[in-house]
Amino acid sequence: MSDSHGRFIWYELMTSDTAGAKAFYGAIMGWDMDEMPMPGMTYTVVGPGQGMGGIMAIPEQAKAMGVPPNWTGYVAVDDVDASVAQVASLGGAVLVPPTDIPDIGRFAVIADPAGAAIAIMTPTERTTAPPRPAQRGAMGHASWRELYAGDPGSSFGFYESLFGWTKDDALDMGPMGTYQLFANNEGVVGGMMKKPEQVPVACWSYYFQVGDIDRSAEQVKAAGGQIFMGPMEVPGGDWIIQGQDPQGAMFALVGTRAGS
């Protein structure tokens, strides 16, 4: 297993309105945006100077299946085809079979046993590891990943077997259950918890790093987004908000609060 196996390497927004999404996240995140023409579409690479994700229109096939606007994280694996073969034996499902992206890599979209979707990818240059993500807390990057799971225990077993992730601390959240931190080769990178009743399906959520959380919350509302939760303080002193962009994709932000 290589050092890159199990690392989050990309975040992708599929949306119903690329122009609207770029305007929204440009106002909130201040990302640089580079257009990459591709056959039949334009892909926008986003990030704070260095690409860390992309924005694209929902493909017609996905649209026909009722796929809503959403953010999807990509995890590096040594062999996409081998990992896809492993998914079924672990109780998961393959949503998009292994597919080549010329000069980029080979990817697939899978779902864990509870139905939470995530993408996996083997970059084209097998001898070169994907770019190492910025240090946790770097402005404009994804700083945290969170799984709302069906059953956290069985969900963790799926990802442990597939990606080699390990358990870290488990935080008691009272009536909400246990919040299980997990780690990969970069250290602790996210957490898993039982899906709250108000969340309709098991899913992943990605937290993008901002500066002042109150200022960002106001920017979200001014740009036409909605805030469903927060600002709320989390262990370690950071503050978070969870919301929805104008096209309907769920997103989350993490930052600090002046004076805290």
C-alpha positions, -999 to 999 in steps of 0.1 A, spaced: 0 0 0 15 33 -11 18 65 10 -10 81 -11 -35 53 -6 -64 66 15 -56 103 12 -83 128 2 -70 145 -30 -99 164 -46 -133 179 -40 -158 183 -68 -191 202 -70 -217 190 -95 -242 217 -99 -273 228 -119 -259 263 -125 -221 265 -129 -221 303 -133 -242 308 -101 -220 283 -82 -188 300 -92 -202 334 -82 -213 321 -48 -181 303 -38 -160 330 -53 -177 355 -29 -174 332 1 -140 315 -4 -122 339 -27 -110 309 -48 -90 313 -80 -108 297 -109 -93 283 -140 -115 271 -169 -105 237 -185 -124 230 -217 -132 193 -220 -152 174 -246 -188 185 -243 -182 206 -212 -161 231 -193 -145 221 -160 -135 248 -135 -106 241 -113 -109 260 -80 -86 267 -51 -65 293 -32 -38 296 -59 -34 258 -62 -62 237 -75 -79 216 -48 -112 209 -64 -135 215 -94 -170 227 -104 -189 211 -133 -225 208 -145 -244 177 -135 -240 153 -164 -272 144 -182 -271 108 -171 -268 118 -135 -295 144 -139 -318 117 -154 -312 96 -122 -322 125 -100 -288 133 -87 -290 167 -70 -262 194 -67 -236 180 -44 -200 180 -33 -180 148 -36 -146 140 -21 -120 119 -40 -98 95 -22 -66 82 -38 -62 44 -41 -34 23 -56 -57 5 -80 -92 17 -87 -103 -16 -103 -90 -37 -73 -107 -13 -49 -140 -15 -68 -139 -53 -67 -134 -50 -30 -165 -28 -25 -191 -54 -32 -175 -79 -8 -176 -52 19 -214 -45 14 -210 -14 -7 -222 -5 -42 -205 9 -74 -224 39 -86 -200 48 -115 -177 20 -128 -140 26 -133 -136 52 -160 -105 69 -175 -100 106 -175 -73 113 -202 -41 126 -186 -57 127 -152 -64 92 -139 -89 65 -135 -118 70 -111 -150 54 -98 -178 65 -76 -189 41 -48 -213 40 -19 -207 25 15 -232 0 30 -255 28 42 -255 45 8 -230 74 14 -213 82 -19 -176 89 -23 -152 89 -53 -119 70 -56 -91 77 -81 -57 63 -92 -38 92 -108 -24 86 -143 12 88 -132 15 57 -109 50 66 -99 41 101 -87 19 105 -56 -9 130 -58 0 165 -46 1 165 -8 -28 186 6 -21 218 24 -16 216 62 -49 214 81 -63 248 87 -48 263 54 -71 290 42 -94 280 13 -87 243 16 -108 215 30 -99 211 66 -123 184 78 -144 156 64 -175 143 82 -196 112 76 -232 110 87 -234 72 89 -261 46 91 -242 27 117 -208 42 126 -193 9 136 -200 -10 103 -193 22 83 -159 25 98 -151 -12 90 -159 -5 54 -135 24 51 -108 7 73 -107 -22 49 -109 -2 17 -86 27 26 -66 16 56 -80 44 78 -76 40 116 -96 50 146 -85 79 168 -104 94 197 -141 88 202 -160 118 216 -192 113 236 -219 136 223 -246 125 247 -280 118 230 -264 122 196 -241 92 202 -203 89 196 -183 110 173 -155 88 160 -124 105 147 -104 88 120 -69 91 106 -50 83 75 -13 88 66 -16 125 73 -31 122 108 -66 129 120 -86 141 90 -123 137 99 -150 122 120 -180 98 117 -213 99 136 -247 83 134 -269 102 110 -292 127 128 -329 121 122 -332 154 102 -306 143 77 -325 122 51 -297 99 39 -262 89 49 -237 113 33 -203 129 35 -198 166 43 -167 187 37 -156 217 57 -137 245 39 -114 267 59 -123 304 62 -112 332 85 -138 349 107 -168 326 108 -193 353 115 -182 373 85 -184 342 63 -219 335 76 -230 370 66 -214 365 32 -232 332 27 -266 349 33 -257 379 12 -247 356 -17 -281 338 -16 -271 307 5 -288 293 35 -274 285 70 -289 255 87 -267 252 117 -242 275 135 -220 293 140 -213 267 166 -181 261 186 -165 226 183 -138 210 204 -104 227 198 -119 262 197 -129 264 160 -164 274 149 -184 259 121 -215 265 100 -234 241 78 -255 253 49 -268 251 14 -257 270 -17 -282 287 -40 -283 256 -62 -290 232 -34 -256 217 -26 -248 212 10 -215 226 23 -198 235 55 -173 261 67 -148 261 96 -131 292 110 -124 312 141 -144 339 159 -130 373 169 -122 374 206 -126 336 211 
